[in-house]
Amino acid sequence: MAGLKRKIQAPSIPQKGSIKKQKQKQETKPTLKTKVPATNNIETETDSDPIVESETPEFSGEDDGVSWPSEDDDRLNSNQGSFNGQEDEAGFEDQGPANVTRPKSSTTDPKGLSTSSKESHAKQKALAQERRASKPNADSIARSKKLWERLRRKSHVPLAERKKLVAELFDIVTGHVKDYVLKHDSVRVIQTAIKYANLDQRRMIAKELKGEYRGLAESRYAKFLVGKLLVHGDKETRDLIVPEFYGHVRRMIKHPEASWILDDIYRGAATTEQKAILLREWYGAEFSIFKHEGQGPVSAELKAILAESPEKRKPLMHALHEMINLLIQKKTTAFTMLHDAMLQYLLNITPGSTEMTDFIELLKGDEEGDLLKNLAFTKSGARVVCLALAYGNAKDRKQILRVYKNTFSAMAYDANAHQVILAAYDVIDDTILLPKTIFPELLGTSSTDLDDNQRQALLNAITDLNARIPFLYLFAGKAKAILPAEDLDMLNTIHAIRTSTSKKDPNARRKELLTHLSPPLLRCIAADPALFITSSFGCQFVTEVLLGAPTTTGAPLTNNQKTETLNAIVALVVTATQQQEQQQSEAIKQALDAPSAGKMLKTLVQGGRFNPQTRKVEQVCPPLDFHNLLFTKLQEGQVVEWACGKRAFIVLAFLEAEGFAYKKRLRVLLGEGRGALEGVVAAGVEEEEGKKGGGGGGGGNNRGTRMLLEKLDAYPSL
């Protein structure tokens, strides 16, 4: 009977074969949901949960995404439990037999949405708005977020309106900055204010947050505010923020949030003295507690510290090794501060000692190879890898080299990582493994024939200030025109170490590597020499490859790839003045008249590099014979034309070159065209005098012609 309280379900007459199904239903009947009151404590706790920061422009901050149960949902759950015939411990009244189907209490609107769901969502939204309104500074935060929504769309806000919005925003946040910076949405308001503020306004925010920067760096969202202040602030702001991290480096570098902002400050914002103070704390707790009291600037050089206090070597080295090992085990190996600390440790251990062996094993111990890859792309890290290659044995070098597979192309373009490639050239004795590992990645193929795309990629590499070095170093050696001072210093250190750690002769190693690198480069130049002469770096590349490439042992000079490349360049120079393909020939002619191409042709005609110390040209062996190849292809009229124009220095190089077989014929041609040469010099003198009267300078175009005449005057017979 309906309305009676029963603790035992009313029996119903089961149909045939349905007893087993009824038992299964009884076992799986849902339990009643207990209604949870929405108290203030629960609301506050839920609203304070961190929400992942979003940078999408759709974010508006109107709904925090928190869902709360409604009374309709609880009532529906209770009714469903009664409909199934099950009664909870409180003894709800049964509304009838269990097998009777009850109609649903909720209705649907014309769109098919449940009315109860819409009401529940409206209640949830109202509760969320009430919670936000009950917080401190709710009105000002809401207004500032509206301003931020407008300001962050930079391209849609005129300058005058932006200034007005920024002024209003600062009226709101001034004096309340600390209330904004620890929340994921309101901290963006402060970041936008810093971005568009003037210097005085930024200083105001920085001073208001004084004493809080260490805590802000440990916050998931506020750490970005610290970085924004350092990027847009001045020296006063920097000196206000950085000292707050003194004494806390050892703890903060282990923090998942603060470690990144600390390393950013160390790498990009701190001064040299501030960086030294931060790095010294890695050497032990005493450097975190006691300040530097010595005279002169603070230094983080561990060698100087150990020289002053040799008795502290063991505890300092132990503390530094523990910090390094801890970060490596935590897989946080991308910090520049870590790389600087590793370099200081490596520079102060004895080569061949157990410490050196353990340190190299520590580098190789990272199974993913992230440590060595991250090290290669920083200044100190690249030096650590280069020294590890120099001090390690053959097995260590192969294991280190294997880590950089599929990375050498990116390393070549980096200002620091390309040094690792140079160190590998100079210390690894296996000249079979090394070309197979590095050269295919640099060239884009393991074949000696490069297609059009690969030739274009090679051109892009050799015209890059860093990427050209791994190509040219083997040909040119330690030339100052190619290598920066940092590379020369590193190579000098490596060469001093390899005398005791490498067995192969350096010259033999270089020639064996060039045997693998030269063929594809020579074929690439021979296939399209015009591609490389359009830039100064391309002309330098052609010159160094032709001078440094070894010739085939036992083969005649006319049959090797170097001569084929020289003939291709001769054909390009000679045909540049012909009438066919006039537009292309004119472009090539302009490229050949450029100073870089003239220097290339002059060097090839001379047959070697000019040594400024001896003031002589050092001939390559065997000779290139480029002067004879080129002169035999030139017409007699072209020789005088070159002597009167921008290529006069090339004609002068013919007269001065050793082994030039047509020197007498050249003198005759120049003697016959002497009048034209004198006319060019006279015109140049008049032009120079006119420019001097006007305050300018001139006479640069006929200098080579003048020197040719002086050379001819040295022969009385002419």
Secondary structure, DSSP 8 states (H G I E B T S, - for coil): -TT---SS-------TT-HHHHHHHHHT-----------HHHHHHHHTS-------TT--SS--------HHHHHHHHHHHHHTT---TT-----S-TT-----S--B-TTS-BHHHHHHHHHHHHHHHHHHHHSTTHHHHHHHHHHHHHHT-GGGS-HHHHHHHHHHHHHHHTT-HHHHTTSTTHHHHHHHHHHH--HHHHHHHHHHTTT-HHHHHTSTTTHHHHHHHHHH--HHHHHHHGGGGTT-HHHHTTSTTHHHHHHHIIIII--HHHHHHHHHGGG-HHHHHS---SSSS----HHHHHHH-GGGHHHHHHHHHHHHHHHHHTT----HHHHHHHHHHHTTS-TTSHHHHHHHHHHHT-TT-HHHHHHHTSHHHHHHHHHHHHHS-HHHHHHHHHHTTTTHHHHHTSTTTHHHHHHHHHH---TTHHHHHHHHHHHS-SSS---HHHHHHHHHHHTSTTTTHHHHHHHH-S-TTTS-HHHHHHHHHHHHHHHHH--S-HHHHHHHHHHHHHHHHHHHHHH-GGGTTTSHHHHHHHHHHHHHS---TTS-GGGSHHHHHHHHHHHHHHHTTSSTTHHHHHHHHHHHTSHHHHHHHHHHHHTEEEETTTTEEEE-SS---HHHHHHHHS-HHHHHHHHTSTTHHHHHHHHH-TT-TTHHHHHHHHHHTHHHHHHHHHHHHHHHHHHHHTT-----TTHHHHHHHHHHHT-TT-
